């Protein structure tokens, strides 16, 4: 499908999300920046993993990343 002229990628979204080869939208989990001493190690490990975005929210992200899919 041909893209409309002048369409741009929303760069703030492109920095926060990654699209896999199968089309899933992955993101980093929030809560890993500071105040880590109060969180136990199991929780800190889990927060370090990437997570998959829900289908409903992934649709919003993909609308702002026109060249990714």
ZANU-200097 format. One record per atom (N, C-alpha, C): x, y, z; residue number from 1; atom name. Coordinates in Angstrom, 1 decimal. Example, Ala and Ser with C-alpha at 12.3 -4.5 7.8 and 13.67 -1.06 7.14 Angstrom:
ATOM_px_py_pz_i_at
ATOM_13.2_-5.7_7.8_1_N
ATOM_12.3_-4.5_7.8_1_CA
ATOM_13.2_-3.3_7.8_1_C
ATOM_12.8_-2.2_7.1_2_N
ATOM_13.7_-1.1_7.1_2_CA
ATOM_12.9_0.0_7.9_2_C
END
This chain:
ATOM_px_py_pz_i_at
ATOM_0.8_-1.2_0.0_1_N
ATOM_0.0_0.0_0.0_1_CA
ATOM_0.9_1.2_0.0_1_C
ATOM_0.6_2.2_-0.8_2_N
ATOM_1.3_3.4_-0.9_2_CA
ATOM_1.0_4.4_0.3_2_C
ATOM_2.0_4.9_0.8_3_N
ATOM_1.9_5.9_1.9_3_CA
ATOM_1.6_7.3_1.4_3_C
ATOM_0.7_8.0_2.1_4_N
ATOM_0.5_9.4_1.7_4_CA
ATOM_1.8_10.3_1.8_4_C
ATOM_1.9_11.2_0.9_5_N
ATOM_3.1_12.1_0.9_5_CA
ATOM_3.1_12.9_2.2_5_C
ATOM_4.2_13.0_2.8_6_N
ATOM_4.4_13.9_4.0_6_CA
ATOM_4.1_13.2_5.3_6_C
ATOM_3.8_11.9_5.3_7_N
ATOM_3.5_11.2_6.6_7_CA
ATOM_4.8_11.0_7.3_7_C
ATOM_4.8_11.3_8.6_8_N
ATOM_6.1_11.2_9.4_8_CA
ATOM_5.9_10.2_10.5_8_C
ATOM_7.0_9.6_10.9_9_N
ATOM_7.1_8.8_12.1_9_CA
ATOM_7.1_9.6_13.4_9_C
ATOM_6.3_9.3_14.4_10_N
ATOM_6.3_10.0_15.6_10_CA
ATOM_7.5_9.5_16.4_10_C
ATOM_8.6_10.3_16.5_11_N
ATOM_9.9_9.8_17.0_11_CA
ATOM_9.8_9.5_18.5_11_C
ATOM_9.0_10.2_19.2_12_N
ATOM_8.9_9.9_20.7_12_CA
ATOM_8.4_8.5_20.9_12_C
ATOM_7.5_8.0_20.0_13_N
ATOM_7.0_6.7_20.1_13_CA
ATOM_8.0_5.7_19.6_13_C
ATOM_8.7_6.0_18.6_14_N
ATOM_9.7_5.1_18.0_14_CA
ATOM_10.8_4.8_19.0_14_C
ATOM_11.1_5.7_19.9_15_N
ATOM_12.1_5.5_20.9_15_CA
ATOM_11.7_4.6_22.0_15_C
ATOM_10.4_4.5_22.2_16_N
ATOM_9.8_3.8_23.4_16_CA
ATOM_9.3_2.4_23.1_16_C
ATOM_9.1_2.1_21.8_17_N
ATOM_8.5_0.8_21.4_17_CA
ATOM_9.3_0.2_20.3_17_C
ATOM_9.3_-1.2_20.3_18_N
ATOM_9.9_-1.9_19.2_18_CA
ATOM_8.9_-2.9_18.6_18_C
ATOM_9.0_-3.0_17.3_19_N
ATOM_8.1_-3.9_16.6_19_CA
ATOM_8.9_-5.2_16.2_19_C
ATOM_8.3_-6.4_16.6_20_N
ATOM_9.0_-7.6_16.3_20_CA
ATOM_8.7_-8.0_14.8_20_C
ATOM_9.4_-9.0_14.4_21_N
ATOM_9.2_-9.5_13.0_21_CA
ATOM_7.8_-10.0_12.7_21_C
ATOM_7.1_-10.5_13.8_22_N
ATOM_5.7_-11.0_13.6_22_CA
ATOM_4.7_-9.9_13.9_22_C
ATOM_5.1_-8.7_14.2_23_N
ATOM_4.2_-7.6_14.4_23_CA
ATOM_3.8_-7.3_15.8_23_C
ATOM_4.4_-7.9_16.8_24_N
ATOM_4.1_-7.6_18.2_24_CA
ATOM_4.8_-6.3_18.5_24_C
ATOM_4.1_-5.5_19.5_25_N
ATOM_4.7_-4.3_19.9_25_CA
ATOM_5.3_-4.6_21.3_25_C
ATOM_6.6_-4.4_21.5_26_N
ATOM_7.2_-4.6_22.8_26_CA
ATOM_7.6_-3.3_23.4_26_C
ATOM_7.6_-3.3_24.8_27_N
ATOM_8.0_-2.0_25.5_27_CA
ATOM_8.7_-2.4_26.8_27_C
ATOM_9.4_-1.5_27.3_28_N
ATOM_10.1_-1.7_28.6_28_CA
ATOM_9.1_-1.5_29.7_28_C
ATOM_9.2_-2.2_30.8_29_N
ATOM_8.3_-2.1_31.9_29_CA
ATOM_8.6_-0.8_32.7_29_C
ATOM_7.7_-0.1_33.2_30_N
ATOM_7.9_1.1_34.0_30_CA
ATOM_8.3_0.7_35.4_30_C
ATOM_9.0_1.6_36.1_31_N
ATOM_9.4_1.3_37.5_31_CA
ATOM_10.8_0.9_37.8_31_C
ATOM_11.7_1.0_36.8_32_N
ATOM_13.0_0.5_36.9_32_CA
ATOM_14.1_1.7_37.0_32_C
ATOM_13.6_2.9_37.1_33_N
ATOM_14.5_4.1_37.1_33_CA
ATOM_15.1_4.4_38.5_33_C
ATOM_14.3_4.4_39.5_34_N
ATOM_14.9_4.9_40.8_34_CA
ATOM_14.1_4.2_41.9_34_C
ATOM_14.5_4.4_43.1_35_N
ATOM_13.9_3.8_44.3_35_CA
ATOM_13.9_2.3_44.2_35_C
ATOM_15.1_1.7_43.8_36_N
ATOM_15.2_0.3_43.6_36_CA
ATOM_15.5_-0.4_44.9_36_C
ATOM_16.0_0.3_45.9_37_N
ATOM_16.4_-0.4_47.1_37_CA
ATOM_15.2_-0.9_47.9_37_C
ATOM_14.0_-0.3_47.6_38_N
ATOM_12.8_-0.8_48.3_38_CA
ATOM_12.2_-2.0_47.6_38_C
ATOM_12.6_-2.2_46.4_39_N
ATOM_12.0_-3.3_45.6_39_CA
ATOM_12.9_-4.6_45.7_39_C
ATOM_12.3_-5.7_45.9_40_N
ATOM_13.1_-6.9_46.1_40_CA
ATOM_13.7_-7.4_44.7_40_C
ATOM_14.6_-8.3_44.8_41_N
ATOM_15.4_-8.6_43.6_41_CA
ATOM_14.5_-9.3_42.5_41_C
ATOM_13.5_-10.1_43.0_42_N
ATOM_12.7_-10.8_42.0_42_CA
ATOM_11.9_-9.7_41.2_42_C
ATOM_11.4_-8.7_41.9_43_N
ATOM_10.7_-7.7_41.2_43_CA
ATOM_11.6_-6.9_40.3_43_C
ATOM_12.8_-6.6_40.7_44_N
ATOM_13.7_-5.8_39.9_44_CA
ATOM_14.1_-6.6_38.6_44_C
ATOM_14.2_-7.9_38.7_45_N
ATOM_14.5_-8.8_37.5_45_CA
ATOM_13.3_-8.7_36.6_45_C
ATOM_12.1_-8.8_37.1_46_N
ATOM_10.9_-8.8_36.3_46_CA
ATOM_10.8_-7.5_35.5_46_C
ATOM_11.1_-6.4_36.2_47_N
ATOM_11.0_-5.1_35.6_47_CA
ATOM_12.0_-4.9_34.5_47_C
ATOM_13.1_-5.7_34.5_48_N
ATOM_14.1_-5.5_33.5_48_CA
ATOM_13.7_-6.2_32.2_48_C
ATOM_12.7_-7.0_32.2_49_N
ATOM_12.3_-7.7_31.0_49_CA
ATOM_11.4_-6.8_30.1_49_C
ATOM_11.4_-7.1_28.8_50_N
ATOM_10.5_-6.3_27.9_50_CA
ATOM_9.2_-7.0_27.9_50_C
ATOM_8.1_-6.3_27.7_51_N
ATOM_6.8_-6.8_27.8_51_CA
ATOM_6.0_-6.5_26.5_51_C
ATOM_5.0_-7.3_26.2_52_N
ATOM_4.2_-7.1_25.0_52_CA
ATOM_3.1_-6.2_25.3_52_C
ATOM_2.8_-5.3_24.4_53_N
ATOM_1.7_-4.4_24.6_53_CA
ATOM_0.4_-5.1_24.2_53_C
ATOM_-0.7_-4.7_24.8_54_N
ATOM_-2.0_-5.3_24.5_54_CA
ATOM_-2.4_-4.9_23.1_54_C
ATOM_-3.3_-5.7_22.5_55_N
ATOM_-3.7_-5.5_21.1_55_CA
ATOM_-4.3_-4.1_20.9_55_C
ATOM_-5.1_-3.7_21.8_56_N
ATOM_-5.8_-2.4_21.7_56_CA
ATOM_-4.8_-1.2_21.7_56_C
ATOM_-3.8_-1.3_22.6_57_N
ATOM_-2.9_-0.2_22.7_57_CA
ATOM_-1.8_-0.3_21.6_57_C
ATOM_-1.6_-1.5_21.1_58_N
ATOM_-0.6_-1.7_20.0_58_CA
ATOM_-1.1_-1.0_18.8_58_C
ATOM_-2.4_-1.1_18.6_59_N
ATOM_-3.0_-0.4_17.4_59_CA
ATOM_-2.7_1.1_17.4_59_C
ATOM_-2.8_1.7_18.6_60_N
ATOM_-2.5_3.1_18.7_60_CA
ATOM_-1.0_3.4_18.4_60_C
ATOM_-0.2_2.6_18.8_61_N
ATOM_1.3_2.7_18.6_61_CA
ATOM_1.6_2.6_17.1_61_C
ATOM_1.0_1.6_16.5_62_N
ATOM_1.2_1.3_15.0_62_CA
ATOM_0.7_2.4_14.1_62_C
ATOM_-0.3_3.2_14.6_63_N
ATOM_-0.8_4.3_13.8_63_CA
ATOM_0.3_5.4_13.8_63_C
ATOM_1.1_5.5_14.8_64_N
ATOM_2.1_6.6_14.9_64_CA
ATOM_3.4_6.1_14.3_64_C
ATOM_3.6_4.8_13.9_65_N
ATOM_4.8_4.3_13.3_65_CA
ATOM_4.4_3.8_11.9_65_C
ATOM_4.2_4.7_10.9_66_N
ATOM_3.7_4.2_9.6_66_CA
ATOM_4.6_3.4_8.8_66_C
ATOM_5.9_3.4_9.1_67_N
ATOM_6.9_2.6_8.2_67_CA
ATOM_7.3_1.3_8.9_67_C
ATOM_6.7_1.0_10.0_68_N
ATOM_7.2_-0.2_10.7_68_CA
ATOM_6.5_-1.5_10.4_68_C
ATOM_5.3_-1.4_9.7_69_N
ATOM_4.6_-2.6_9.4_69_CA
ATOM_4.1_-2.6_7.9_69_C
END
